[in-house]
Amino acid sequence: MTHIICIQEPYVIGNKIVGLSQYYKVFSSGEGRKRAAIVINNRQIDTLLINQLSDEDAVVLETKVDNAKIIIASLYFDINRPLDTDMKK
């Protein structure tokens, strides 16, 4: 079973991600149209959104499973933007 899902271009209505069960923890950031998200479907996984690194096109989480801390990122790279701009994140 998959517990952590990184999504690019989620289904959005009015800048809000929709179409996912309320059981899932859905992480996104920013006020504009969300193009990246991370979905956690296991309530046993501790997660913390890293706001300083997250925006509409990048979602960065710190997760803790047992004694391990892991950084997970879901990034959307806009084809109309220079690749270097996104790689700096």
LINPE-V22920 format. One record per residue. N is the residue number from 1. OMEGA is omega in whole degrees, -180 to 180 (NA if undefined). Layout:
N&OMEGA / N&OMEGA
This chain:
1&178 / 2&-178 / 3&-179 / 4&-177 / 5&174 / 6&-175 / 7&170 / 8&-177 / 9&176 / 10&177 / 11&-173 / 12&171 / 13&179 / 14&180 / 15&178 / 16&178 / 17&-179 / 18&174 / 19&178 / 20&-180 / 21&177 / 22&177 / 23&-177 / 24&169 / 25&-178 / 26&-179 / 27&173 / 28&-177 / 29&176 / 30&-178 / 31&-177 / 32&-179 / 33&-179 / 34&177 / 35&176 / 36&179 / 37&172 / 38&-179 / 39&177 / 40&180 / 41&177 / 42&-177 / 43&179 / 44&-179 / 45&176 / 46&-179 / 47&177 / 48&177 / 49&177 / 50&-174 / 51&-177 / 52&-177 / 53&-173 / 54&173 / 55&-177 / 56&-177 / 57&-179 / 58&176 / 59&-178 / 60&180 / 61&165 / 62&180 / 63&178 / 64&176 / 65&-173 / 66&180 / 67&-177 / 68&172 / 69&-177 / 70&174 / 71&-180 / 72&180 / 73&171 / 74&-175 / 75&173 / 76&179 / 77&-179 / 78&-178 / 79&-179 / 80&-179 / 81&178 / 82&-178 / 83&-179 / 84&-180 / 85&180 / 86&-178 / 87&179 / 88&177 / 89&NA
